[in-house]
Amino acid sequence: MDESAQHWLHALSAPMAALNGASFTAPDYFEGDDQTDLESGWGITTRAQLLDVLSMADNGHACELSNAYWQFQRCLPSQWQALLETLPARDRVKYEYAARTFPDCGPGGTRAWDLGRMSFLLRAGVKKGHISREESLYLHYRLALRARHYYNRWNTYIAGYLFGKALWNASDSSDATFAADLERQGSEHWNRCIVLNLRIGAHELLADLPWELPIDEPERPTTLEEDCWS
């Protein structure tokens, strides 16, 4: 696989790299000293645990809003309003959030929040020796298939990541403060840092990595377990 294709795959975790001062495109998330702590944040200390978590690419936090985005793009305005009126208060806030964010992220919704974090785990896993670079590239390719299914350009992908992160940030809020806490996420310090650092550090990079860049499918490494997510 040529270098541009590898850079494209590793850029799936660019929003996280922008937050943490990590590399946008290197096989390892952090070049030089390893600054990742997968144990405290993810409970990951072994290869098996890392590979098991990858299923979140399909059944992670984004599932919380997948129906909201699905319904919003298919309902007439009157049908959408009728649907909102059937929902509990907290769910209604989530569905209204999907409606507000749909113009920027499209039908993919917040899927990028899960895909970007799984890309981070693969790159961190390479650094820690849990998986090989060949295994990471193959599994990254499988993430890319999903990213390109749900999104049509880098802007919508990054928006999906940011909206997913915002929802996760507010997930522990009480029902009474949930709507207000979610609304404030646009001005939250670390969310703004991601946007600023992407604009400064990754704008030209992503411009040189078009969304539809041809990426040849790598062979599945024989070292990957048969039941491994892909």
ZAMAR-815684 format. One record per residue (C-alpha): residue number from 1; x negated, z negated, y negated. Coordinates in steps of 0.2 Angstrom, whole numbers, plus 2048, in hexadecimal, padded with zeros to 3 digits. Layout:
<atoms>
@zaza=NUM u=X w=Z v=Y
...
</atoms>
This chain:
<atoms>
@zaza=1 u=800 w=800 v=800
@zaza=2 u=7F9 w=805 v=7EF
@zaza=3 u=7F5 w=7F8 v=7E2
@zaza=4 u=804 w=7FD v=7D6
@zaza=5 u=810 w=7FA v=7E4
@zaza=6 u=808 w=7E9 v=7E8
@zaza=7 u=809 w=7E4 v=7D6
@zaza=8 u=81B w=7E9 v=7D6
@zaza=9 u=81F w=7DE v=7E5
@zaza=10 u=816 w=7CF v=7DE
@zaza=11 u=81E w=7D1 v=7CD
@zaza=12 u=82F w=7CC v=7D5
@zaza=13 u=829 w=7BA v=7D1
@zaza=14 u=823 w=7BF v=7C0
@zaza=15 u=830 w=7B3 v=7B7
@zaza=16 u=829 w=7A4 v=7C1
@zaza=17 u=817 w=7AA v=7BD
@zaza=18 u=81C w=7AB v=7AA
@zaza=19 u=822 w=799 v=7AB
@zaza=20 u=813 w=792 v=7B4
@zaza=21 u=805 w=79C v=7AD
@zaza=22 u=802 w=7A4 v=7BE
@zaza=23 u=7FD w=7B6 v=7C2
@zaza=24 u=80A w=7C3 v=7C0
@zaza=25 u=803 w=7CF v=7CE
@zaza=26 u=7F6 w=7C7 v=7D8
@zaza=27 u=7F9 w=7C4 v=7EB
@zaza=28 u=7F6 w=7B1 v=7E8
@zaza=29 u=802 w=7A9 v=7DB
@zaza=30 u=7F4 w=7A0 v=7D3
@zaza=31 u=7E3 w=7A8 v=7D2
@zaza=32 u=7D5 w=79C v=7D3
@zaza=33 u=7DA w=78A v=7D6
@zaza=34 u=7EA w=788 v=7DF
@zaza=35 u=7F6 w=77E v=7D4
@zaza=36 u=806 w=780 v=7DF
@zaza=37 u=80E w=771 v=7E8
@zaza=38 u=819 w=777 v=7F5
@zaza=39 u=81B w=767 v=7FD
@zaza=40 u=823 w=75D v=7F0
@zaza=41 u=82E w=76B v=7E8
@zaza=42 u=833 w=774 v=7F8
@zaza=43 u=82E w=768 v=807
@zaza=44 u=823 w=776 v=80E
@zaza=45 u=813 w=771 v=817
@zaza=46 u=813 w=77E v=825
@zaza=47 u=814 w=790 v=828
@zaza=48 u=824 w=78E v=832
@zaza=49 u=82C w=784 v=823
@zaza=50 u=827 w=792 v=817
@zaza=51 u=82E w=7A0 v=821
@zaza=52 u=83E w=796 v=824
@zaza=53 u=842 w=794 v=812
@zaza=54 u=841 w=7A7 v=80F
@zaza=55 u=853 w=7A9 v=815
@zaza=56 u=858 w=7A2 v=804
@zaza=57 u=855 w=7B4 v=7FE
@zaza=58 u=866 w=7B7 v=806
@zaza=59 u=86F w=7A7 v=806
@zaza=60 u=867 w=79D v=7F8
@zaza=61 u=86E w=797 v=7E7
@zaza=62 u=875 w=7A8 v=7E2
@zaza=63 u=883 w=7A7 v=7EF
@zaza=64 u=88B w=79A v=7E3
@zaza=65 u=88F w=7A8 v=7D7
@zaza=66 u=890 w=7B7 v=7E2
@zaza=67 u=8A3 w=7B8 v=7E3
@zaza=68 u=8A4 w=7B5 v=7D1
@zaza=69 u=89A w=7C5 v=7CD
@zaza=70 u=8A3 w=7CE v=7DA
@zaza=71 u=8B4 w=7CA v=7D4
@zaza=72 u=8AF w=7CD v=7C1
@zaza=73 u=8AA w=7DF v=7C4
@zaza=74 u=8BA w=7E3 v=7CE
@zaza=75 u=8C8 w=7DA v=7C5
@zaza=76 u=8D2 w=7E0 v=7B7
@zaza=77 u=8D2 w=7D5 v=7A8
@zaza=78 u=8E3 w=7CE v=7AC
@zaza=79 u=8DE w=7CB v=7BE
@zaza=80 u=8CE w=7C2 v=7B9
@zaza=81 u=8D7 w=7B7 v=7AD
@zaza=82 u=8E4 w=7B3 v=7BB
@zaza=83 u=8D5 w=7AF v=7C7
@zaza=84 u=8CD w=7A3 v=7BA
@zaza=85 u=8DD w=799 v=7B9
@zaza=86 u=8DD w=796 v=7CC
@zaza=87 u=8CC w=78E v=7CC
@zaza=88 u=8C6 w=77C v=7CA
@zaza=89 u=8BE w=778 v=7B9
@zaza=90 u=8AC w=779 v=7BF
@zaza=91 u=8AF w=789 v=7C8
@zaza=92 u=8B7 w=790 v=7B9
@zaza=93 u=8A8 w=78D v=7AF
@zaza=94 u=89D w=796 v=7BC
@zaza=95 u=8A9 w=7A5 v=7BD
@zaza=96 u=8A9 w=7A6 v=7AA
@zaza=97 u=896 w=7A5 v=7AA
@zaza=98 u=895 w=7B4 v=7B6
@zaza=99 u=8A1 w=7BE v=7AA
@zaza=100 u=895 w=7BA v=79B
@zaza=101 u=885 w=7BE v=7A4
@zaza=102 u=88B w=7CD v=7AE
@zaza=103 u=887 w=7DA v=7A0
@zaza=104 u=875 w=7D5 v=7A1
@zaza=105 u=872 w=7D2 v=7B3
@zaza=106 u=87F w=7DD v=7BB
@zaza=107 u=886 w=7DB v=7CC
@zaza=108 u=876 w=7D3 v=7D3
@zaza=109 u=87B w=7C4 v=7C9
@zaza=110 u=86F w=7B5 v=7CC
@zaza=111 u=867 w=7BC v=7DC
@zaza=112 u=856 w=7BE v=7D3
@zaza=113 u=855 w=7AC v=7D2
@zaza=114 u=853 w=7AB v=7E5
@zaza=115 u=849 w=7BB v=7E7
@zaza=116 u=83D w=7B6 v=7DA
@zaza=117 u=83A w=7A4 v=7E1
@zaza=118 u=838 w=7AC v=7F3
@zaza=119 u=82A w=7B7 v=7EC
@zaza=120 u=822 w=7A8 v=7E4
@zaza=121 u=822 w=79F v=7F5
@zaza=122 u=81A w=7AE v=7FE
@zaza=123 u=80C w=7AF v=7F1
@zaza=124 u=80A w=79C v=7F2
@zaza=125 u=80A w=79E v=805
@zaza=126 u=7FC w=7AA v=804
@zaza=127 u=7F1 w=79F v=7F9
@zaza=128 u=7F4 w=790 v=805
@zaza=129 u=7F0 w=79A v=815
@zaza=130 u=802 w=799 v=81C
@zaza=131 u=804 w=7AC v=81D
@zaza=132 u=7F8 w=7BB v=81B
@zaza=133 u=7F8 w=7C8 v=80D
@zaza=134 u=7FF w=7D5 v=819
@zaza=135 u=80E w=7C9 v=81E
@zaza=136 u=811 w=7C6 v=80C
@zaza=137 u=812 w=7D8 v=807
@zaza=138 u=81E w=7DC v=815
@zaza=139 u=829 w=7CE v=811
@zaza=140 u=828 w=7D2 v=7FE
@zaza=141 u=82D w=7E4 v=803
@zaza=142 u=83D w=7DC v=80B
@zaza=143 u=840 w=7D2 v=7FB
@zaza=144 u=83E w=7E2 v=7F1
@zaza=145 u=84B w=7EB v=7FB
@zaza=146 u=858 w=7DE v=7F6
@zaza=147 u=852 w=7DD v=7E4
@zaza=148 u=855 w=7F0 v=7E2
@zaza=149 u=866 w=7EF v=7EB
@zaza=150 u=86C w=7E2 v=7DE
@zaza=151 u=863 w=7E8 v=7CE
@zaza=152 u=85F w=7F8 v=7C5
@zaza=153 u=850 w=7F3 v=7BA
@zaza=154 u=844 w=7E5 v=7B6
@zaza=155 u=84F w=7DF v=7A8
@zaza=156 u=85E w=7DC v=7B3
@zaza=157 u=854 w=7D4 v=7C0
@zaza=158 u=84B w=7C8 v=7B4
@zaza=159 u=85C w=7C4 v=7AC
@zaza=160 u=863 w=7C0 v=7BD
@zaza=161 u=854 w=7B4 v=7C0
@zaza=162 u=857 w=7AB v=7AF
@zaza=163 u=86A w=7A9 v=7B1
@zaza=164 u=867 w=7A2 v=7C3
@zaza=165 u=85A w=796 v=7BC
@zaza=166 u=866 w=791 v=7AE
@zaza=167 u=874 w=78D v=7BB
@zaza=168 u=868 w=783 v=7C6
@zaza=169 u=862 w=779 v=7B7
@zaza=170 u=874 w=774 v=7B3
@zaza=171 u=879 w=771 v=7C5
@zaza=172 u=877 w=75E v=7C4
@zaza=173 u=882 w=75D v=7B5
@zaza=174 u=892 w=753 v=7B6
@zaza=175 u=8A2 w=75D v=7B5
@zaza=176 u=8A5 w=757 v=7A4
@zaza=177 u=894 w=75D v=79D
@zaza=178 u=891 w=76C v=7A9
@zaza=179 u=898 w=77A v=79D
@zaza=180 u=88F w=773 v=78E
@zaza=181 u=87E w=771 v=798
@zaza=182 u=880 w=782 v=79E
@zaza=183 u=883 w=789 v=78D
@zaza=184 u=873 w=781 v=786
@zaza=185 u=868 w=789 v=793
@zaza=186 u=864 w=798 v=788
@zaza=187 u=85B w=78C v=77C
@zaza=188 u=853 w=782 v=789
@zaza=189 u=840 w=780 v=787
@zaza=190 u=839 w=787 v=797
@zaza=191 u=846 w=795 v=798
@zaza=192 u=840 w=79B v=787
@zaza=193 u=82E w=799 v=78D
@zaza=194 u=832 w=7A5 v=79C
@zaza=195 u=839 w=7B2 v=790
@zaza=196 u=82B w=7B1 v=783
@zaza=197 u=81D w=7B1 v=790
@zaza=198 u=825 w=7C0 v=799
@zaza=199 u=826 w=7C9 v=788
@zaza=200 u=814 w=7C6 v=784
@zaza=201 u=80C w=7C7 v=795
@zaza=202 u=816 w=7D2 v=7A0
@zaza=203 u=81F w=7DF v=795
@zaza=204 u=812 w=7EC v=796
@zaza=205 u=80F w=7E8 v=7A9
@zaza=206 u=821 w=7EA v=7AE
@zaza=207 u=822 w=7FA v=7A3
@zaza=208 u=814 w=801 v=7AE
@zaza=209 u=81D w=7FC v=7BE
@zaza=210 u=82D w=806 v=7BD
@zaza=211 u=83C w=7FE v=7C7
@zaza=212 u=83D w=80D v=7D2
@zaza=213 u=82A w=80E v=7D6
@zaza=214 u=828 w=815 v=7E7
@zaza=215 u=823 w=808 v=7F3
@zaza=216 u=81F w=80D v=805
@zaza=217 u=826 w=801 v=812
@zaza=218 u=817 w=7F8 v=81B
@zaza=219 u=817 w=7F5 v=82D
@zaza=220 u=81E w=7E5 v=833
@zaza=221 u=80F w=7DA v=838
@zaza=222 u=80E w=7D5 v=84A
@zaza=223 u=809 w=7C4 v=845
@zaza=224 u=81B w=7C0 v=83D
@zaza=225 u=826 w=7B6 v=849
@zaza=226 u=834 w=7C0 v=850
@zaza=227 u=842 w=7B5 v=848
@zaza=228 u=83A w=7B5 v=837
@zaza=229 u=845 w=7BA v=828
@zaza=230 u=843 w=7CC v=822
</atoms>
